[in-house]
Amino acid sequence: MKYRITHITRYEYQLPASLCHNLVYQVPVNHSFQEVEKVHYQIEPEPHFLVTREDFFNNKFIYFSIEEFHKKLSVEIKSEVKIAEPVWINAIPKNTMPWENVVSWLRSTEAENDIRQFYLESDHVVFIPGIQDYVLESFTPGRPIMEAMLDLNSRIFNDFDFTPGFTDVSTKLEEVFLHRKGVCQDFAHFTLACLRSIGLSARYVSGYIETLPPPGKPKLFGSDASHAWIALYIPTVGWTEFDATNNLLVNDRHIRTAIGRDFADVVPLKGIVYSGAGQRMFVNVDVSRVE
């Protein structure tokens, strides 16, 4: 599958801003199942300084600064990627090792540090009361890790309501668990907390997913959104990705942009602005299939 992604972010300031510094995590990267063919970005006003770099997790990001008065900021990232079906789609591994054995392996010297670093708590992934009881309903003694994870993914999909506007980036995981409501970012953080609380390594994945309009309706430009899911490390299989929002194993409709411990590592656009008043933000995302 080949996709064209357009991500537009606009800020309007009540008073002119004199300076801003920004990081942009919206650039897809090459992956074992993903090939980036084109990336183009347009920033207005034109930055005084701009550079593309890689972070600790090998994510690509753009840093730029604007060092003059401006009342608006527009960041538009356009990319084209080719996605192949991940190996786990056509051959879901059945006989994976029991999850307790995976925990023991992660504690051993055989597991590499870049895998083990993802079983710790982080800013948005904390081991809240009751979360171990929840995850252990799926991760029963001796159960193969893949079977247990598919069950957990399905339970979160069925137990939680997708409710845009109920949460924001500051909402605590306790609130999400209490009310069983949130959006993809919340479901990813909750899944990560479940898995890490029992000693497994799992990481946050940001990106996009192709959405389809209702039957007979045209697809509206800009009606998509950023998406988030998780990747669990399974020995002999590798990082395997699950989307609890849609109760899916990640497939060729998912486009990856970055990985991290949680959302804080891969915020699509963040920065510092010097202004004397508030601001408004507008976001348009479009994911279109290229025939």
Legacy VTK file of the C-alpha trace (Angstrom):
# vtk DataFile Version 3.0
C-alpha trace
ASCII
DATASET POLYDATA
POINTS 291 float
0.000 0.000 0.000
1.166 3.518 -0.762
-0.049 6.582 1.133
0.266 10.342 0.958
0.123 12.061 4.359
-0.455 15.786 4.871
-0.193 17.186 8.403
-0.898 20.912 8.792
-0.594 22.763 12.107
-1.423 26.452 12.433
-1.046 28.774 15.393
-2.617 32.207 15.751
-1.295 34.456 18.534
-3.365 37.146 20.253
-0.256 39.326 20.360
2.770 39.044 18.053
5.378 36.527 19.139
8.965 37.744 19.051
10.682 34.335 19.021
9.844 30.627 18.879
11.793 27.350 19.038
10.066 24.168 17.861
10.546 20.418 17.447
8.490 18.559 14.828
7.970 14.777 15.092
5.897 14.236 11.948
8.473 12.755 9.576
7.959 9.041 8.776
11.061 6.855 8.891
12.166 3.747 7.046
11.141 0.611 8.862
11.220 -3.103 8.151
7.702 -2.782 6.692
7.780 0.877 5.656
9.674 2.723 2.921
9.662 6.530 2.828
9.629 7.819 -0.736
9.115 11.584 -0.312
9.131 14.164 2.464
8.469 17.872 1.930
7.896 20.547 4.543
6.848 24.170 4.399
7.042 26.506 7.381
5.732 30.067 7.444
7.160 32.508 8.359
10.402 31.158 6.942
12.638 29.931 9.799
15.912 31.686 10.550
17.398 28.314 11.499
16.292 24.797 10.546
17.953 21.402 10.857
16.861 17.755 10.665
18.260 15.421 13.306
17.810 12.003 14.925
17.045 11.522 18.606
18.039 8.793 21.087
15.404 6.423 19.668
16.536 7.045 16.046
13.434 9.102 15.279
13.812 11.879 12.732
12.732 15.321 13.876
12.934 18.889 12.620
14.178 21.706 14.817
13.524 25.287 13.717
13.462 28.791 15.153
11.784 32.010 14.013
13.498 35.103 15.353
11.202 37.922 14.290
7.756 39.182 15.255
4.936 37.062 13.847
1.219 36.627 14.582
0.810 33.285 12.821
2.796 30.091 12.434
2.075 27.370 9.875
3.860 24.004 9.672
2.946 21.691 6.799
4.568 18.268 6.407
3.818 16.193 3.303
5.155 12.682 2.864
4.633 9.576 0.763
5.297 6.101 2.125
4.962 2.544 0.914
3.703 0.018 3.487
4.052 -3.756 3.323
2.047 -6.148 5.469
3.968 -6.974 8.672
4.993 -10.613 8.969
2.685 -11.176 11.947
-0.426 -10.459 9.828
-0.125 -13.569 7.628
1.480 -15.817 10.206
0.439 -14.960 13.758
2.890 -16.909 15.918
0.951 -19.415 18.009
3.594 -21.124 20.102
5.294 -18.145 21.695
6.893 -18.725 25.092
4.909 -18.213 28.314
4.909 -14.569 29.318
6.612 -15.293 32.681
9.570 -16.742 30.750
9.789 -13.527 28.755
9.929 -11.533 32.005
12.763 -13.760 33.262
14.613 -13.361 29.957
14.305 -9.573 30.118
15.893 -9.625 33.576
18.807 -11.712 32.306
22.036 -10.502 30.729
20.899 -11.899 27.372
18.381 -9.103 26.764
19.850 -5.964 25.233
19.515 -2.640 27.011
17.582 -1.022 24.145
14.862 -3.617 24.787
15.011 -3.591 28.576
14.695 0.210 28.816
11.025 -0.079 27.842
9.861 -1.981 30.936
10.264 1.043 33.241
7.703 3.649 34.247
7.769 6.982 32.389
6.024 10.369 32.530
2.665 9.136 31.211
3.008 5.438 32.026
2.714 4.799 35.766
1.710 1.688 37.682
-1.588 2.900 39.116
-3.599 0.898 41.694
-5.608 -1.918 40.152
-3.697 -2.105 36.906
-1.901 -5.375 37.704
-5.205 -7.020 38.607
-6.594 -5.867 35.241
-3.711 -7.158 33.122
-3.432 -10.479 34.981
-6.934 -11.400 33.855
-5.354 -11.861 30.426
-1.839 -12.831 31.453
-2.758 -15.945 33.395
-0.059 -18.368 34.626
1.767 -20.131 31.792
-0.196 -18.461 28.982
1.762 -17.831 25.734
2.633 -14.147 25.487
1.075 -13.623 22.039
-2.219 -15.218 23.084
-2.309 -13.173 26.285
-1.551 -9.918 24.446
-4.282 -10.461 21.862
-6.735 -11.044 24.708
-5.636 -7.863 26.528
-5.894 -5.846 23.306
-9.460 -7.072 22.792
-10.501 -6.426 26.400
-9.280 -2.811 26.320
-11.153 -2.269 23.045
-14.372 -3.595 24.589
-14.002 -2.109 28.095
-13.057 1.458 27.104
-15.090 4.000 25.121
-13.418 6.127 22.468
-14.470 9.611 23.611
-12.737 12.589 21.953
-12.577 15.623 24.231
-12.880 13.686 27.493
-9.086 13.759 28.024
-6.131 15.937 27.091
-2.367 15.525 27.443
-2.541 16.404 31.158
-5.195 13.806 32.082
-3.884 11.257 34.569
-3.997 7.551 33.796
-6.086 7.047 36.948
-8.899 9.103 35.348
-8.770 7.091 32.143
-8.952 3.822 34.123
-11.702 5.085 36.427
-14.034 6.309 33.688
-12.911 3.842 30.975
-12.867 6.668 28.422
-10.250 8.338 26.274
-8.610 8.395 22.868
-5.868 6.396 21.153
-3.094 8.084 23.146
-4.807 7.140 26.434
-5.401 3.548 25.339
-1.747 3.238 24.317
-0.560 4.581 27.673
-2.926 2.273 29.555
-1.756 -0.759 27.570
1.880 0.156 28.207
1.223 0.525 31.944
-0.448 -2.899 32.001
2.462 -4.610 30.274
5.282 -2.831 32.062
3.655 -3.376 35.456
4.224 -7.137 35.075
7.796 -6.739 33.800
7.355 -6.792 30.009
8.981 -4.374 27.553
6.607 -2.277 25.458
7.026 1.022 23.677
4.804 3.837 22.392
4.377 4.222 18.618
3.055 7.392 16.995
1.873 7.804 13.442
-1.249 7.714 11.335
-3.913 5.248 10.209
-5.963 5.305 7.048
-9.609 5.990 7.909
-12.447 5.142 5.560
-15.637 7.225 5.141
-19.102 5.747 5.654
-20.402 3.780 2.655
-21.482 6.108 -0.137
-19.851 9.170 1.435
-16.782 10.981 0.049
-13.650 11.243 2.144
-13.162 14.795 3.409
-9.669 16.279 3.204
-8.173 16.944 6.627
-10.626 14.746 8.513
-7.967 12.285 9.731
-5.835 12.596 12.866
-2.592 11.459 14.402
-2.750 7.966 15.858
-0.958 5.973 18.559
-0.479 2.311 19.396
2.078 0.094 21.142
4.792 -2.419 20.326
5.472 -5.388 22.630
8.787 -7.224 22.506
8.305 -10.967 21.935
11.481 -13.098 21.783
11.958 -14.938 18.445
9.377 -12.575 16.890
10.696 -9.104 17.769
8.741 -5.883 18.284
5.118 -6.726 17.505
2.594 -3.902 17.224
-0.963 -3.805 18.609
-3.702 -1.192 18.216
-6.174 -1.389 21.120
-8.217 1.538 19.773
-9.271 -0.617 16.825
-8.646 -4.100 18.302
-6.066 -4.813 15.597
-2.679 -6.224 15.017
-1.016 -3.303 13.234
-1.302 -3.764 9.463
-0.609 -2.018 6.171
-2.999 0.845 7.038
-0.703 2.092 9.825
2.060 4.619 9.054
4.786 5.011 11.691
6.510 8.301 12.521
8.253 7.764 15.861
8.724 5.523 18.886
9.393 6.370 22.515
8.601 5.584 26.117
5.323 7.511 25.844
3.712 10.523 24.162
6.104 12.981 25.829
9.007 11.623 23.743
7.249 12.081 20.394
4.885 15.080 20.612
4.003 15.923 16.975
4.857 19.618 17.434
6.159 21.238 20.588
8.211 24.252 21.474
8.624 27.559 23.260
7.063 30.804 22.075
7.726 34.303 23.418
4.396 36.117 23.342
2.435 38.282 25.743
-0.943 36.549 25.370
-2.713 33.341 24.415
-2.838 31.373 21.197
-5.154 29.182 19.144
-4.143 25.990 17.373
-5.703 24.360 14.302
-4.728 20.920 13.003
-5.637 19.181 9.740
-4.414 15.669 8.915
-5.116 13.789 5.712
-4.104 10.205 4.894
-4.873 9.273 1.291
-4.220 6.054 -0.566
-2.135 6.494 -3.710
-3.246 4.119 -6.450
LINES 1 292
291 0 1 2 3 4 5 6 7 8 9 10 11 12 13 14 15 16 17 18 19 20 21 22 23 24 25 26 27 28 29 30 31 32 33 34 35 36 37 38 39 40 41 42 43 44 45 46 47 48 49 50 51 52 53 54 55 56 57 58 59 60 61 62 63 64 65 66 67 68 69 70 71 72 73 74 75 76 77 78 79 80 81 82 83 84 85 86 87 88 89 90 91 92 93 94 95 96 97 98 99 100 101 102 103 104 105 106 107 108 109 110 111 112 113 114 115 116 117 118 119 120 121 122 123 124 125 126 127 128 129 130 131 132 133 134 135 136 137 138 139 140 141 142 143 144 145 146 147 148 149 150 151 152 153 154 155 156 157 158 159 160 161 162 163 164 165 166 167 168 169 170 171 172 173 174 175 176 177 178 179 180 181 182 183 184 185 186 187 188 189 190 191 192 193 194 195 196 197 198 199 200 201 202 203 204 205 206 207 208 209 210 211 212 213 214 215 216 217 218 219 220 221 222 223 224 225 226 227 228 229 230 231 232 233 234 235 236 237 238 239 240 241 242 243 244 245 246 247 248 249 250 251 252 253 254 255 256 257 258 259 260 261 262 263 264 265 266 267 268 269 270 271 272 273 274 275 276 277 278 279 280 281 282 283 284 285 286 287 288 289 290
